[in-house]
Amino acid sequence: MWEPVRIAGAAVTGALTGAAVSGAWNWGVSEDAKVCKDEPGVCLTYYPLYALVLAVAIVVVLVPVGLWISRVHPLGLSVPACLLLTAYVLTCSGDWLNAPGSPSVQLTWPFVLTCATGPALVATARVRRLQVPALSALGVLIVVSLFARA
């Protein structure tokens, strides 16, 4: 398979994963807000927990399947790397990619592009002549997101 197609497939996998997780999380937050809007005191529901479990299931299913379809091999290396990067990006994005005034992860272009970047760079790193730039870009992504949280 052509390398740019693999890289694009990995990027689409990351973007779809980010969009699906955003939808699941926003559903949980909105349902929680609906149930608790008339409660004067502390209101605890299971909706955020359901959303978290659903988000984890989405990541655990979409990332390996998307990388397998895109043929980003070796899967034994690329899947764990992409799972860790996706979890890292989604965790960090809760602080610095939210829409203003919203407690939920919003489906914005920066969010989707950030989710797509990790898997695309992992797929790019398997091209021998692009390994150093791709791994350098991954390092920059991780360092920048660390400082963006502060």
DSSP file with accessible surface (Angstrom, degrees, kcal/mol):
  #  RESIDUE AA STRUCTURE BP1 BP2  ACC     N-H-->O    O-->H-N    N-H-->O    O-->H-N    TCO  KAPPA ALPHA  PHI   PSI    X-CA   Y-CA   Z-CA
    1    1 A M              0   0  114      0, 0.0     2,-0.1     0, 0.0     5,-0.0   0.000 360.0 360.0 360.0 148.7    0.0    0.0    0.0
    2    2 A W    >>  -     0   0  185      1,-0.1     4,-1.6     2,-0.0     3,-0.7  -0.408 360.0-131.1 -69.3 132.7    1.2    3.5   -0.7
    3    3 A E  H 3> S+     0   0   54      1,-0.2     4,-2.4     2,-0.2     5,-0.2   0.878 103.9  55.0 -59.0 -43.8    2.7    5.3    2.3
    4    4 A P  H 3> S+     0   0   65      0, 0.0     4,-2.6     0, 0.0    -1,-0.2   0.866 106.7  53.3 -59.8 -30.9    0.7    8.5    2.0
    5    5 A V  H <> S+     0   0   66     -3,-0.7     4,-2.7     2,-0.2    -2,-0.2   0.907 108.6  49.2 -68.9 -39.5   -2.5    6.5    2.1
    6    6 A R  H  X S+     0   0   30     -4,-1.6     4,-2.3     2,-0.2    -1,-0.2   0.923 112.8  47.2 -62.7 -44.3   -1.3    4.8    5.3
    7    7 A I  H  X S+     0   0   39     -4,-2.4     4,-2.4     2,-0.2    -2,-0.2   0.929 113.6  47.5 -64.7 -44.0   -0.5    8.1    6.9
    8    8 A A  H  X S+     0   0   52     -4,-2.6     4,-2.7    -5,-0.2    -2,-0.2   0.903 110.8  52.4 -63.7 -40.2   -3.8    9.6    5.9
    9    9 A G  H  X S+     0   0   19     -4,-2.7     4,-2.3     2,-0.2    -1,-0.2   0.904 109.9  48.3 -62.7 -40.1   -5.7    6.5    7.2
   10   10 A A  H  X S+     0   0    0     -4,-2.3     4,-2.3     2,-0.2   110,-0.3   0.911 111.6  50.2 -66.6 -38.7   -3.9    6.9   10.5
   11   11 A A  H  X S+     0   0   27     -4,-2.4     4,-2.6   108,-0.2    -2,-0.2   0.923 110.8  48.6 -65.5 -42.2   -4.8   10.6   10.6
   12   12 A V  H  X S+     0   0   82     -4,-2.7     4,-3.0     2,-0.2     5,-0.3   0.906 109.1  54.3 -64.0 -38.9   -8.5    9.8    9.8
   13   13 A T  H  X S+     0   0   13     -4,-2.3     4,-2.3    -5,-0.2    -2,-0.2   0.940 110.8  45.2 -59.1 -46.6   -8.4    7.2   12.6
   14   14 A G  H  X S+     0   0    0     -4,-2.3     4,-2.6   102,-0.2   102,-0.2   0.916 114.0  48.8 -64.0 -42.3   -7.2    9.7   15.1
   15   15 A A  H  X S+     0   0   22     -4,-2.6     4,-2.6     2,-0.2    -2,-0.2   0.924 112.8  47.0 -65.9 -43.6   -9.7   12.3   13.9
   16   16 A L  H  X S+     0   0  104     -4,-3.0     4,-2.6     2,-0.2     5,-0.2   0.896 112.0  51.4 -64.6 -39.1  -12.6    9.9   14.1
   17   17 A T  H  X S+     0   0    0     -4,-2.3     4,-2.7    -5,-0.3     5,-0.2   0.938 111.3  47.2 -62.9 -45.9  -11.6    8.7   17.5
   18   18 A G  H  X S+     0   0    0     -4,-2.6     4,-2.5     1,-0.2    -2,-0.2   0.914 113.3  48.3 -61.9 -42.1  -11.4   12.3   18.8
   19   19 A A  H  X S+     0   0   32     -4,-2.6     4,-2.4     2,-0.2    -1,-0.2   0.915 113.3  47.1 -65.7 -42.1  -14.8   13.2   17.3
   20   20 A A  H  X S+     0   0   35     -4,-2.6     4,-2.5     2,-0.2    -2,-0.2   0.914 113.4  47.5 -67.3 -41.9  -16.4   10.0   18.8
   21   21 A V  H  X S+     0   0   13     -4,-2.7     4,-2.9    -5,-0.2     5,-0.3   0.913 110.8  52.8 -65.7 -39.6  -14.9   10.6   22.2
   22   22 A S  H  X S+     0   0    1     -4,-2.5     4,-2.7    -5,-0.2     5,-0.2   0.931 110.5  47.7 -59.9 -44.7  -15.9   14.2   22.1
   23   23 A G  H  X S+     0   0   41     -4,-2.4     4,-2.1     2,-0.2    -2,-0.2   0.918 113.0  47.5 -62.8 -43.7  -19.5   13.1   21.3
   24   24 A A  H  X S+     0   0    8     -4,-2.5     4,-2.1     2,-0.2    -2,-0.2   0.926 114.6  45.9 -64.0 -44.8  -19.6   10.5   24.1
   25   25 A W  H  X S+     0   0   70     -4,-2.9     4,-2.5     1,-0.2     5,-0.2   0.923 112.4  50.1 -66.7 -42.4  -18.1   12.9   26.7
   26   26 A N  H  X S+     0   0   37     -4,-2.7     4,-2.5    -5,-0.3     5,-0.2   0.879 108.8  53.5 -64.1 -35.5  -20.5   15.8   25.7
   27   27 A W  H  X S+     0   0  100     -4,-2.1     4,-2.6    -5,-0.2     5,-0.3   0.945 110.2  47.2 -61.7 -47.6  -23.4   13.4   25.9
   28   28 A G  H  X S+     0   0    0     -4,-2.1     4,-2.1     1,-0.2    -2,-0.2   0.918 114.1  46.4 -62.3 -42.3  -22.4   12.4   29.5
   29   29 A V  H  X S+     0   0   31     -4,-2.5     4,-2.3     2,-0.2    -1,-0.2   0.919 114.0  47.6 -68.0 -41.7  -21.9   16.0   30.6
   30   30 A S  H  X S+     0   0   52     -4,-2.5     4,-2.3    -5,-0.2    -2,-0.2   0.906 112.4  48.4 -69.6 -39.1  -25.2   17.2   29.1
   31   31 A E  H  X S+     0   0   42     -4,-2.6     4,-2.2    -5,-0.2     5,-0.2   0.909 111.4  51.2 -65.2 -39.1  -27.2   14.3   30.6
   32   32 A D  H  X S+     0   0   42     -4,-2.1     4,-2.2    -5,-0.3    -2,-0.2   0.919 110.6  48.8 -62.3 -42.4  -25.6   15.0   33.9
   33   33 A A  H  X S+     0   0   56     -4,-2.3     4,-0.9     1,-0.2    -2,-0.2   0.886 110.0  51.8 -66.4 -37.8  -26.5   18.7   33.6
   34   34 A K  H  < S+     0   0  126     -4,-2.3     3,-0.5     1,-0.2     4,-0.3   0.926 113.2  43.8 -63.9 -44.9  -30.1   17.8   32.7
   35   35 A V  H  < S+     0   0   69     -4,-2.2     3,-0.4     1,-0.2    -2,-0.2   0.891 120.1  41.3 -68.4 -37.0  -30.6   15.6   35.7
   36   36 A a  H >< S+     0   0   25     -4,-2.2     3,-1.1    -5,-0.2    -1,-0.2   0.436  84.9  95.7 -94.0   1.1  -28.9   17.9   38.1
   37   37 A K  T 3< S+     0   0  156     -4,-0.9    -1,-0.2    -3,-0.5    -2,-0.1   0.822  92.4  38.5 -66.5 -28.3  -30.4   21.3   37.0
   38   38 A D  T 3  S+     0   0  136     -3,-0.4    -1,-0.3    -4,-0.3    -2,-0.1   0.398  90.9 105.9-100.5   2.7  -33.2   21.3   39.5
   39   39 A E    <   -     0   0  107     -3,-1.1     4,-0.1     1,-0.1    -3,-0.0  -0.738  52.5-163.3 -85.2 122.6  -31.2   19.8   42.4
   40   40 A P  S    S+     0   0  135      0, 0.0    -1,-0.1     0, 0.0     3,-0.1   0.824  72.9  35.7 -75.4 -28.6  -30.3   22.5   45.0
   41   41 A G  S    S-     0   0   55      1,-0.2     2,-0.3     0, 0.0    -2,-0.1   0.065 115.2 -33.5-102.5-149.0  -27.6   20.5   46.7
   42   42 A V        -     0   0  132      2,-0.0     2,-0.5    -2,-0.0    -1,-0.2  -0.577  56.6-166.4 -75.6 130.7  -24.9   18.1   45.5
   43   43 A a        -     0   0   33     -2,-0.3     2,-0.5    -4,-0.1    -7,-0.1  -0.972   6.7-177.7-124.5 116.2  -26.1   16.0   42.6
   44   44 A L        +     0   0  159     -2,-0.5     2,-0.3     3,-0.0    -2,-0.0  -0.966   7.3 171.1-115.7 127.4  -24.1   12.9   41.6
   45   45 A T        -     0   0   35     -2,-0.5     4,-0.3     1,-0.0   -13,-0.1  -0.812  40.3-123.6-125.2 170.4  -25.1   10.8   38.6
   46   46 A Y  S  > S+     0   0  159     -2,-0.3     4,-2.8     1,-0.2     5,-0.2   0.469  86.0  97.0 -90.3  -3.0  -23.4    8.0   36.7
   47   47 A Y  H  > S+     0   0   69      1,-0.2     4,-2.7     2,-0.2     5,-0.2   0.906  82.3  49.1 -59.3 -43.6  -23.5    9.8   33.3
   48   48 A P  H  > S+     0   0   39      0, 0.0     4,-2.3     0, 0.0    -1,-0.2   0.917 113.3  48.6 -62.7 -35.7  -19.9   11.1   33.5
   49   49 A L  H  > S+     0   0   93     -4,-0.3     4,-2.6     2,-0.2     5,-0.2   0.925 111.1  49.6 -67.1 -43.2  -18.8    7.6   34.4
   50   50 A Y  H  X S+     0   0  123     -4,-2.8     4,-2.6     1,-0.2    -1,-0.2   0.916 111.5  49.8 -58.4 -43.9  -20.8    6.0   31.6
   51   51 A A  H  X S+     0   0    0     -4,-2.7     4,-2.7    -5,-0.2    -2,-0.2   0.900 110.3  49.8 -63.8 -40.0  -19.3    8.6   29.2
   52   52 A L  H  X S+     0   0   90     -4,-2.3     4,-2.5     2,-0.2    -2,-0.2   0.932 112.1  46.8 -64.7 -45.3  -15.8    7.8   30.4
   53   53 A V  H  X S+     0   0   91     -4,-2.6     4,-2.5     2,-0.2    -2,-0.2   0.921 113.7  49.1 -62.4 -42.8  -16.3    4.0   30.0
   54   54 A L  H  X S+     0   0   82     -4,-2.6     4,-2.6    -5,-0.2    -2,-0.2   0.916 110.3  51.1 -63.2 -41.6  -17.8    4.7   26.5
   55   55 A A  H  X S+     0   0   11     -4,-2.7     4,-2.4     2,-0.2    -2,-0.2   0.923 110.5  48.2 -63.1 -42.8  -14.8    6.9   25.6
   56   56 A V  H  X S+     0   0   83     -4,-2.5     4,-2.8     1,-0.2     5,-0.2   0.928 111.9  49.9 -63.5 -42.8  -12.3    4.3   26.7
   57   57 A A  H  X S+     0   0   47     -4,-2.5     4,-1.9     1,-0.2     5,-0.3   0.906 109.7  51.8 -62.3 -40.7  -14.2    1.6   24.7
   58   58 A I  H  X S+     0   0   32     -4,-2.6     4,-3.1     2,-0.2     5,-0.4   0.944 112.9  44.3 -61.1 -46.8  -14.2    3.9   21.6
   59   59 A V  H  X S+     0   0   16     -4,-2.4     4,-1.8     1,-0.2    -2,-0.2   0.937 112.8  51.1 -64.5 -44.6  -10.5    4.4   21.8
   60   60 A V  H  < S+     0   0   82     -4,-2.8    -1,-0.2    -5,-0.2    -2,-0.2   0.813 120.8  34.5 -67.3 -26.7   -9.7    0.8   22.4
   61   61 A V  H  X S+     0   0   86     -4,-1.9     4,-1.8    -5,-0.2     5,-0.3   0.907 119.1  45.4 -91.9 -48.9  -11.8   -0.3   19.5
   62   62 A L  H  X S+     0   0   61     -4,-3.1     4,-2.8    -5,-0.3     5,-0.3   0.888 108.6  53.9 -68.0 -40.7  -11.3    2.5   16.9
   63   63 A V  H  X S+     0   0    1     -4,-1.8     4,-2.5    -5,-0.4     5,-0.3   0.970 113.4  39.2 -64.5 -53.1   -7.5    2.9   17.1
   64   64 A P  H  > S+     0   0   37      0, 0.0     4,-2.3     0, 0.0    -1,-0.2   0.929 119.3  47.6 -63.5 -40.4   -6.5   -0.8   16.5
   65   65 A V  H  X S+     0   0   69     -4,-1.8     4,-2.8     2,-0.2     5,-0.2   0.934 113.2  48.2 -65.8 -43.4   -9.2   -1.3   13.9
   66   66 A G  H  X S+     0   0   11     -4,-2.8     4,-2.2    -5,-0.3    -1,-0.2   0.906 113.3  46.8 -63.6 -41.0   -8.3    1.9   12.1
   67   67 A L  H  X>S+     0   0    0     -4,-2.5     5,-2.4    -5,-0.3     4,-0.6   0.871 112.2  51.0 -69.5 -33.9   -4.5    1.1   12.1
   68   68 A W  H ><5S+     0   0  164     -4,-2.3     3,-0.7    -5,-0.3    -2,-0.2   0.934 111.7  46.5 -67.1 -44.7   -5.2   -2.4   10.9
   69   69 A I  H 3<5S+     0   0  106     -4,-2.8    -2,-0.2     1,-0.2    -1,-0.2   0.899 114.8  47.3 -63.9 -38.4   -7.4   -1.1    8.0
   70   70 A S  H 3<5S-     0   0   11     -4,-2.2    -1,-0.2    -5,-0.2    -2,-0.2   0.549 109.1-129.4 -78.1  -8.9   -4.7    1.5    7.2
   71   71 A R  T <<5 +     0   0  136     -3,-0.7     2,-1.3    -4,-0.6    -3,-0.2   0.903  42.7 167.8  58.6  47.3   -2.0   -1.2    7.4
   72   72 A V      < -     0   0    1     -5,-2.4    -1,-0.2   -66,-0.1     6,-0.2  -0.764  35.1-136.1 -89.3  91.2    0.2    0.7    9.7
   73   73 A H  S    S+     0   0   72     -2,-1.3     2,-0.1    -3,-0.1    -5,-0.0  -0.666  76.5  48.3-102.1 156.9    2.5   -2.2   10.7
   74   74 A P    >>  -     0   0   83      0, 0.0     4,-2.9     0, 0.0     3,-1.2   0.443  64.2-172.1 -76.9 132.8    3.9   -3.5   12.9
   75   75 A L  H 3> S+     0   0   50      1,-0.3     4,-2.1     2,-0.2    -2,-0.1   0.827  80.3  66.3 -63.3 -31.7    0.6   -3.4   14.8
   76   76 A G  H 34 S+     0   0   71      1,-0.2    -1,-0.3     2,-0.2    -3,-0.1   0.767 115.8  28.1 -62.5 -23.1    2.4   -4.7   18.0
   77   77 A L  H <> S+     0   0  123     -3,-1.2     4,-1.7     3,-0.1    -2,-0.2   0.808 122.2  48.1-102.5 -42.6    4.3   -1.4   18.1
   78   78 A S  H  X S+     0   0    6     -4,-2.9     4,-2.6     2,-0.2     5,-0.2   0.878 107.6  54.4 -72.6 -37.3    2.0    1.1   16.4
   79   79 A V  H  X S+     0   0   23     -4,-2.1     4,-2.8    -5,-0.3     5,-0.2   0.966 111.3  42.6 -65.2 -50.8   -1.2    0.2   18.3
   80   80 A P  H  > S+     0   0   60      0, 0.0     4,-2.5     0, 0.0     5,-0.2   0.922 115.6  50.9 -61.6 -38.7    0.2    0.7   21.8
   81   81 A A  H  X S+     0   0   34     -4,-1.7     4,-2.5     1,-0.2    -2,-0.2   0.936 114.0  43.6 -62.6 -44.1    2.0    3.8   20.7
   82   82 A C  H  X S+     0   0    0     -4,-2.6     4,-2.8     2,-0.2     5,-0.2   0.868 111.7  53.5 -70.7 -36.0   -1.2    5.3   19.2
   83   83 A L  H  X S+     0   0   47     -4,-2.8     4,-2.6    -5,-0.2     5,-0.2   0.935 112.4  44.7 -62.3 -44.9   -3.3    4.2   22.2
   84   84 A L  H  X S+     0   0  129     -4,-2.5     4,-2.6    -5,-0.2    -2,-0.2   0.928 115.4  47.2 -65.3 -43.7   -0.9    6.0   24.6
   85   85 A L  H  X S+     0   0   19     -4,-2.5     4,-3.0    -5,-0.2     5,-0.2   0.916 113.0  48.8 -64.5 -41.5   -0.7    9.1   22.4
   86   86 A T  H  X S+     0   0    5     -4,-2.8     4,-2.7     2,-0.2     5,-0.2   0.937 113.1  46.7 -64.9 -44.9   -4.5    9.2   21.9
   87   87 A A  H  X S+     0   0   47     -4,-2.6     4,-2.3    -5,-0.2    -2,-0.2   0.920 114.2  49.0 -62.6 -40.9   -5.1    8.8   25.7
   88   88 A Y  H  X S+     0   0   60     -4,-2.6     4,-2.7    -5,-0.2     5,-0.2   0.936 112.9  46.2 -63.7 -47.3   -2.5   11.5   26.4
   89   89 A V  H  X S+     0   0    8     -4,-3.0     4,-2.5     1,-0.2    -2,-0.2   0.921 113.9  48.2 -64.4 -42.3   -3.9   13.9   23.8
   90   90 A L  H  X S+     0   0   27     -4,-2.7     4,-0.7    -5,-0.2    -1,-0.2   0.894 113.0  48.4 -67.4 -36.0   -7.5   13.4   25.1
   91   91 A T  H >< S+     0   0   93     -4,-2.3     3,-0.7    -5,-0.2     4,-0.3   0.939 116.1  42.6 -68.0 -45.7   -6.4   13.9   28.7
   92   92 A C  H >X S+     0   0    2     -4,-2.7     3,-1.7     1,-0.2     4,-1.2   0.853 105.2  64.2 -68.8 -34.3   -4.5   17.0   27.9
   93   93 A S  H 3X S+     0   0    0     -4,-2.5     4,-1.7     1,-0.3    -1,-0.2   0.721  83.7  76.1 -68.4 -18.4   -7.1   18.5   25.6
   94   94 A G  H << S+     0   0   22     -4,-0.7    -1,-0.3    -3,-0.7    -2,-0.2   0.806 105.5  35.1 -61.3 -24.7   -9.6   18.7   28.5
   95   95 A D  H <4 S+     0   0   97     -3,-1.7    -2,-0.2    -4,-0.3    -1,-0.2   0.849 128.4  26.1 -96.3 -40.1   -7.7   21.8   29.7
   96   96 A W  H  < S+     0   0   79     -4,-1.2    -3,-0.2     1,-0.1    -2,-0.1   0.507 117.2  48.9-114.7  -0.3   -6.5   23.6   26.7
   97   97 A L  S  < S+     0   0   22     -4,-1.7     9,-0.3    -5,-0.2    14,-0.2   0.213  77.6 122.3-120.4  14.4   -8.8   22.8   23.8
   98   98 A N        -     0   0   50     -3,-0.1     7,-0.1    -5,-0.1     3,-0.1  -0.453  69.4-108.3 -72.0 150.2  -12.2   23.4   25.4
   99   99 A A    >   -     0   0   29      5,-0.5     3,-1.7     1,-0.1     5,-0.1  -0.492  55.3 -81.7 -69.3 148.1  -14.6   25.9   24.0
  100  100 A P  T 3  S+     0   0  133      0, 0.0    -1,-0.1     0, 0.0    -3,-0.0  -0.256 112.6   7.8 -57.6 132.7  -14.8   29.0   26.2
  101  101 A G  T 3  S+     0   0   91      1,-0.2    -2,-0.0    -3,-0.1    -3,-0.0   0.576 102.0 116.1  78.8   9.7  -17.1   28.6   29.2
  102  102 A S    <   -     0   0   28     -3,-1.7    -1,-0.2     2,-0.1     4,-0.1  -0.932  52.8-158.6-117.6 135.2  -17.7   24.9   28.6
  103  103 A P  S    S+     0   0  102      0, 0.0     2,-0.2     0, 0.0    -1,-0.1   0.529  73.6  79.6 -82.9  -4.6  -16.8   22.0   31.0
  104  104 A S  S    S-     0   0    9     -5,-0.1     2,-0.6     1,-0.0    -5,-0.5  -0.605  92.2 -99.0-104.9 163.2  -16.9   19.5   28.1
  105  105 A V        -     0   0   19     -2,-0.2     2,-0.3   -83,-0.1   -79,-0.2  -0.688  45.6-147.7 -78.1 116.4  -14.5   18.6   25.4
  106  106 A Q        -     0   0   56     -2,-0.6     2,-1.5    -9,-0.3     5,-0.1  -0.636  16.7-117.0 -90.7 148.9  -15.8   20.4   22.3
  107  107 A L        +     0   0  101     -2,-0.3     2,-0.3   -85,-0.1    -1,-0.1  -0.667  57.1 152.6 -83.0  90.2  -15.5   19.2   18.8
  108  108 A T     >  -     0   0   43     -2,-1.5     4,-2.5   -11,-0.1     5,-0.2  -0.814  58.1-110.0-117.4 161.8  -13.3   21.9   17.4
  109  109 A W  H  > S+     0   0  197     -2,-0.3     4,-2.9     1,-0.2     5,-0.3   0.915 118.5  51.7 -59.9 -43.2  -10.9   21.9   14.5
  110  110 A P  H  > S+     0   0   69      0, 0.0     4,-2.3     0, 0.0    -1,-0.2   0.918 110.7  49.8 -60.6 -37.7   -7.8   22.2   16.8
  111  111 A F  H  > S+     0   0    0      2,-0.2     4,-2.4     1,-0.2    -2,-0.2   0.953 113.4  44.3 -63.9 -48.3   -9.1   19.2   18.8
  112  112 A V  H  X S+     0   0   22     -4,-2.5     4,-1.9     1,-0.2    -1,-0.2   0.921 114.6  49.3 -64.9 -42.2   -9.7   17.0   15.8
  113  113 A L  H  X S+     0   0  106     -4,-2.9     4,-1.6    -5,-0.2    -1,-0.2   0.896 110.8  50.4 -64.7 -38.0   -6.3   18.0   14.3
  114  114 A T  H  X S+     0   0   20     -4,-2.3     4,-1.0    -5,-0.3    -2,-0.2   0.914 110.7  48.9 -66.6 -41.0   -4.5   17.3   17.5
  115  115 A C  H  < S+     0   0    4     -4,-2.4    -1,-0.2     1,-0.2    -2,-0.2   0.838 113.2  48.3 -65.6 -31.9   -6.2   13.9   17.8
  116  116 A A  H  X S+     0   0   12     -4,-1.9     4,-1.7  -102,-0.2  -102,-0.2   0.767  99.6  68.9 -78.5 -25.2   -5.2   13.1   14.2
  117  117 A T  H  X S+     0   0   51     -4,-1.6     4,-2.5     1,-0.2     5,-0.2   0.908  93.4  53.6 -65.3 -45.9   -1.6   14.2   14.6
  118  118 A G  H  X S+     0   0    1     -4,-1.0     4,-2.2     1,-0.2     5,-0.2   0.963 113.0  39.9 -58.4 -57.6   -0.4   11.4   16.9
  119  119 A P  H  > S+     0   0    2      0, 0.0     4,-2.4     0, 0.0  -108,-0.2   0.891 115.0  54.3 -61.3 -35.1   -1.4    8.4   14.8
  120  120 A A  H  X S+     0   0   16     -4,-1.7     4,-2.2  -110,-0.3    -2,-0.2   0.914 109.7  46.9 -64.7 -39.9   -0.3   10.2   11.6
  121  121 A L  H  X S+     0   0   29     -4,-2.5     4,-2.1     2,-0.2    -1,-0.2   0.868 110.3  52.7 -70.5 -34.7    3.1   10.8   13.1
  122  122 A V  H  X S+     0   0   19     -4,-2.2     4,-0.6    -5,-0.2    -2,-0.2   0.926 111.6  46.5 -64.2 -42.3    3.4    7.2   14.2
  123  123 A A  H >< S+     0   0    0     -4,-2.4     3,-0.9     1,-0.2     4,-0.2   0.888 112.0  51.4 -66.2 -36.1    2.5    6.0   10.7
  124  124 A T  H >< S+     0   0   23     -4,-2.2     3,-1.9     1,-0.2     6,-0.3   0.862  99.5  64.9 -68.2 -33.2    5.0    8.5    9.3
  125  125 A A  H 3< S+     0   0   17     -4,-2.1    -1,-0.2     1,-0.3    -2,-0.2   0.693  90.3  65.5 -66.6 -15.9    7.7    7.2   11.6
  126  126 A R  T << S+     0   0   79     -3,-0.9     2,-0.7    -4,-0.6    -1,-0.3   0.609  80.4  89.6 -83.0  -9.2    7.6    3.8    9.8
  127  127 A V  S X> S-     0   0   11     -3,-1.9     3,-1.7    -4,-0.2     4,-0.6  -0.799  79.3-141.8 -85.1 117.2    8.9    5.4    6.6
  128  128 A R  G >4 S+     0   0  197     -2,-0.7     3,-1.2     1,-0.3     4,-0.4   0.873  96.6  47.7 -53.6 -45.2   12.7    5.1    7.0
  129  129 A R  G 34 S+     0   0  203      1,-0.2    -1,-0.3     2,-0.1    -4,-0.1   0.677 117.1  44.5 -73.5 -12.4   13.6    8.5    5.5
  130  130 A L  G <> S+     0   0   60     -3,-1.7     4,-2.4    -6,-0.3    -1,-0.2   0.335  83.2  99.4-111.2   6.8   11.0   10.2    7.6
  131  131 A Q  H <X S+     0   0   69     -3,-1.2     4,-2.8    -4,-0.6     5,-0.3   0.934  83.3  46.2 -61.7 -49.4   11.7    8.5   11.0
  132  132 A V  H  > S+     0   0  110     -4,-0.4     4,-2.5     1,-0.2     5,-0.2   0.954 115.9  44.2 -64.2 -48.4   13.8   11.3   12.5
  133  133 A P  H  > S+     0   0   76      0, 0.0     4,-2.5     0, 0.0    -1,-0.2   0.918 115.9  48.6 -62.4 -38.3   11.4   14.2   11.6
  134  134 A A  H  X S+     0   0    3     -4,-2.4     4,-2.2     2,-0.2    -2,-0.2   0.932 113.9  44.7 -67.7 -44.0    8.3   12.2   12.6
  135  135 A L  H  X S+     0   0  100     -4,-2.8     4,-2.1    -5,-0.2    -1,-0.2   0.880 113.2  52.0 -68.6 -34.4    9.8   11.2   16.0
  136  136 A S  H  X S+     0   0   69     -4,-2.5     4,-2.4    -5,-0.3    -2,-0.2   0.918 109.2  49.8 -64.5 -42.9   11.0   14.7   16.5
  137  137 A A  H  X S+     0   0   38     -4,-2.5     4,-2.7    -5,-0.2    -2,-0.2   0.879 108.3  53.4 -64.4 -37.0    7.5   16.1   15.8
  138  138 A L  H  X S+     0   0   19     -4,-2.2     4,-2.4     2,-0.2    -1,-0.2   0.920 109.1  49.2 -62.0 -43.1    6.1   13.6   18.3
  139  139 A G  H  X S+     0   0   34     -4,-2.1     4,-2.7     1,-0.2     5,-0.2   0.919 111.1  49.1 -61.3 -42.9    8.5   14.9   20.9
  140  140 A V  H  X S+     0   0   91     -4,-2.4     4,-3.1     2,-0.2     5,-0.3   0.921 109.5  52.7 -62.9 -43.4    7.5   18.5   20.1
  141  141 A L  H  X S+     0   0   28     -4,-2.7     4,-2.1     1,-0.2    -2,-0.2   0.935 112.4  44.8 -57.3 -44.6    3.8   17.6   20.3
  142  142 A I  H  X S+     0   0   63     -4,-2.4     4,-1.7     2,-0.2    -2,-0.2   0.940 115.7  45.8 -68.2 -44.4    4.3   16.0   23.7
  143  143 A V  H  X S+     0   0   73     -4,-2.7     4,-2.0     2,-0.2     5,-0.2   0.935 113.1  49.6 -66.2 -43.8    6.4   18.9   25.1
  144  144 A V  H  X S+     0   0   82     -4,-3.1     4,-2.2     1,-0.2    -1,-0.2   0.918 110.0  50.9 -63.1 -40.4    4.1   21.6   23.7
  145  145 A S  H  X S+     0   0    5     -4,-2.1     4,-1.1    -5,-0.3    -1,-0.2   0.844 106.4  55.7 -69.2 -28.9    1.1   19.9   25.2
  146  146 A L  H  X S+     0   0   97     -4,-1.7     4,-0.6     1,-0.2     3,-0.3   0.932 113.1  40.5 -64.6 -44.2    2.9   19.7   28.6
  147  147 A F  H  < S+     0   0  153     -4,-2.0     3,-0.5     1,-0.2    -2,-0.2   0.790 108.1  62.0 -75.8 -26.4    3.4   23.5   28.6
  148  148 A A  H  < S+     0   0   39     -4,-2.2    -1,-0.2     1,-0.2    -2,-0.2   0.780  98.6  57.8 -69.0 -27.2    0.0   24.2   27.2
  149  149 A R  H  <        0   0  106     -4,-1.1    -1,-0.2    -3,-0.3    -2,-0.2   0.777 360.0 360.0 -71.2 -28.0   -1.6   22.6   30.3
  150  150 A A     <        0   0  122     -4,-0.6    -3,-0.0    -3,-0.5    -4,-0.0  -0.169 360.0 360.0 -70.1 360.0    0.2   25.0   32.6
